[in-house]
Amino acid sequence: MKHQAYQPILITDAARSQDDQLTSRQRRYVVMMGVRVACVIVGAVLVGVGAPLLWLWLPLVALGMVLIPWLAVLLANDRPPKEQHRLANRFSSRSATEAAPPPMSLAAEERPHKIIDAEP
């Protein structure tokens, strides 16, 4: 029986946990909605003061008030793609038969042993 080489599993290849992903999406959402609130306040201040070039600033602020919530919801609901669904993996140059075997553990008798020379 032919044995395959032992390949350790690296934890750096592990995906982020669900809790970490959720936390980062929540933070991004809160920051984006904070920017939206800032746009509302800036728009109110510009109208109250009667700022010069009001015709330019108000559409920009209104665009921010409309687009930012939409983008915030889209990004908050977005998850990173799963490894098997990535487009790059679908068109990989290696065929399925050439794919690397999954890492496996070795039985005690298969593990490499240190050879000690017993010379006096």
C-alpha positions as a Markdown table, in Angstrom:
| # | Residue | x | y | z |
|---|---|---|---|---|
| 1 | Met | 0.0 | 0.0 | 0.0 |
| 2 | Lys | 1.4 | 3.4 | -1.0 |
| 3 | His | 1.4 | 6.0 | 1.7 |
| 4 | Gln | 0.9 | 9.7 | 1.0 |
| 5 | Ala | 3.2 | 12.3 | 2.6 |
| 6 | Tyr | 1.9 | 13.8 | 5.9 |
| 7 | Gln | 0.7 | 17.4 | 5.4 |
| 8 | Pro | 0.0 | 19.4 | 8.5 |
| 9 | Ile | -3.2 | 21.5 | 8.6 |
| 10 | Leu | -2.4 | 25.2 | 8.9 |
| 11 | Ile | -4.8 | 27.2 | 11.0 |
| 12 | Thr | -4.0 | 30.3 | 9.0 |
| 13 | Asp | -6.0 | 28.7 | 6.1 |
| 14 | Ala | -9.1 | 28.6 | 8.3 |
| 15 | Ala | -12.0 | 30.9 | 7.5 |
| 16 | Arg | -13.0 | 33.6 | 9.9 |
| 17 | Ser | -15.6 | 32.5 | 12.4 |
| 18 | Gln | -19.2 | 33.4 | 12.0 |
| 19 | Asp | -19.1 | 35.7 | 15.0 |
| 20 | Asp | -16.1 | 37.6 | 13.7 |
| 21 | Gln | -17.8 | 38.1 | 10.3 |
| 22 | Leu | -21.0 | 39.3 | 12.0 |
| 23 | Thr | -19.1 | 41.7 | 14.2 |
| 24 | Ser | -17.2 | 43.3 | 11.4 |
| 25 | Arg | -20.4 | 43.6 | 9.3 |
| 26 | Gln | -22.2 | 45.2 | 12.2 |
| 27 | Arg | -19.4 | 47.7 | 12.7 |
| 28 | Arg | -19.3 | 48.6 | 9.0 |
| 29 | Tyr | -23.1 | 49.1 | 9.1 |
| 30 | Val | -23.0 | 51.4 | 12.1 |
| 31 | Val | -20.1 | 53.5 | 10.6 |
| 32 | Met | -22.0 | 53.9 | 7.3 |
| 33 | Met | -25.2 | 54.9 | 9.1 |
| 34 | Gly | -23.2 | 57.4 | 11.1 |
| 35 | Val | -22.0 | 58.9 | 7.9 |
| 36 | Arg | -25.6 | 59.1 | 6.8 |
| 37 | Val | -26.5 | 60.9 | 10.0 |
| 38 | Ala | -23.6 | 63.3 | 9.3 |
| 39 | Cys | -25.0 | 64.0 | 5.8 |
| 40 | Val | -28.4 | 64.8 | 7.3 |
| 41 | Ile | -26.9 | 67.2 | 9.8 |
| 42 | Val | -24.6 | 68.9 | 7.2 |
| 43 | Gly | -27.6 | 69.3 | 4.9 |
| 44 | Ala | -29.7 | 70.9 | 7.6 |
| 45 | Val | -26.8 | 73.2 | 8.6 |
| 46 | Leu | -26.2 | 74.2 | 4.9 |
| 47 | Val | -29.9 | 75.1 | 4.4 |
| 48 | Gly | -30.1 | 77.0 | 7.8 |
| 49 | Val | -27.0 | 79.0 | 7.1 |
| 50 | Gly | -27.8 | 79.6 | 3.4 |
| 51 | Ala | -24.3 | 78.5 | 2.3 |
| 52 | Pro | -22.9 | 79.6 | -1.1 |
| 53 | Leu | -23.2 | 77.0 | -3.9 |
| 54 | Leu | -26.2 | 75.5 | -2.1 |
| 55 | Trp | -27.4 | 74.1 | -5.4 |
| 56 | Leu | -24.2 | 72.0 | -5.6 |
| 57 | Trp | -24.0 | 70.8 | -2.0 |
| 58 | Leu | -27.6 | 69.8 | -1.4 |
| 59 | Pro | -27.7 | 67.2 | -4.2 |
| 60 | Leu | -24.4 | 65.7 | -3.0 |
| 61 | Val | -25.7 | 65.5 | 0.6 |
| 62 | Ala | -29.0 | 64.1 | -0.7 |
| 63 | Leu | -27.2 | 61.5 | -2.8 |
| 64 | Gly | -25.2 | 60.4 | 0.3 |
| 65 | Met | -28.4 | 60.2 | 2.3 |
| 66 | Val | -30.0 | 57.9 | -0.3 |
| 67 | Leu | -27.1 | 55.7 | -1.4 |
| 68 | Ile | -25.4 | 55.1 | 1.9 |
| 69 | Pro | -28.3 | 53.2 | 3.6 |
| 70 | Trp | -28.7 | 51.1 | 0.5 |
| 71 | Leu | -25.0 | 50.2 | 0.4 |
| 72 | Ala | -24.9 | 49.7 | 4.2 |
| 73 | Val | -27.7 | 47.1 | 4.0 |
| 74 | Leu | -26.0 | 45.3 | 1.0 |
| 75 | Leu | -22.7 | 45.2 | 2.7 |
| 76 | Ala | -24.1 | 44.1 | 6.1 |
| 77 | Asn | -25.9 | 41.2 | 4.5 |
| 78 | Asp | -22.9 | 40.2 | 2.4 |
| 79 | Arg | -20.7 | 37.2 | 3.5 |
| 80 | Pro | -17.4 | 36.2 | 2.0 |
| 81 | Pro | -17.9 | 33.5 | -0.6 |
| 82 | Lys | -17.3 | 29.9 | 0.3 |
| 83 | Glu | -14.1 | 28.4 | -1.0 |
| 84 | Gln | -15.8 | 25.9 | -3.4 |
| 85 | His | -17.9 | 28.7 | -4.9 |
| 86 | Arg | -15.1 | 31.0 | -5.9 |
| 87 | Leu | -14.8 | 31.6 | -9.6 |
| 88 | Ala | -11.1 | 31.1 | -9.6 |
| 89 | Asn | -11.4 | 27.6 | -8.3 |
| 90 | Arg | -13.9 | 26.6 | -11.0 |
| 91 | Phe | -11.5 | 27.4 | -13.8 |
| 92 | Ser | -8.4 | 26.1 | -12.1 |
| 93 | Ser | -5.7 | 24.8 | -14.4 |
| 94 | Arg | -5.4 | 21.6 | -12.4 |
| 95 | Ser | -7.9 | 18.9 | -13.1 |
| 96 | Ala | -9.8 | 17.1 | -10.3 |
| 97 | Thr | -7.4 | 14.1 | -10.6 |
| 98 | Glu | -4.4 | 16.2 | -10.1 |
| 99 | Ala | -5.8 | 18.0 | -7.1 |
| 100 | Ala | -3.8 | 17.7 | -3.9 |
| 101 | Pro | -5.1 | 15.1 | -1.5 |
| 102 | Pro | -6.6 | 16.2 | 1.7 |
| 103 | Pro | -4.3 | 16.3 | 4.7 |
| 104 | Met | -4.3 | 13.1 | 6.7 |
| 105 | Ser | -2.8 | 12.0 | 9.9 |
| 106 | Leu | -0.4 | 9.2 | 10.2 |
| 107 | Ala | -0.8 | 6.2 | 12.4 |
| 108 | Ala | 1.8 | 5.7 | 15.1 |
| 109 | Glu | 3.7 | 3.0 | 13.1 |
| 110 | Glu | 3.8 | 5.3 | 10.0 |
| 111 | Arg | 5.3 | 8.3 | 11.8 |
| 112 | Pro | 9.0 | 9.0 | 11.1 |
| 113 | His | 11.2 | 7.8 | 13.9 |
| 114 | Lys | 14.5 | 9.3 | 14.9 |
| 115 | Ile | 17.3 | 6.8 | 14.3 |
| 116 | Ile | 19.9 | 6.8 | 17.1 |
| 117 | Asp | 23.2 | 5.2 | 16.5 |
| 118 | Ala | 24.3 | 3.3 | 19.5 |
| 119 | Glu | 28.1 | 3.5 | 19.3 |
| 120 | Pro | 30.1 | 3.2 | 22.5 |
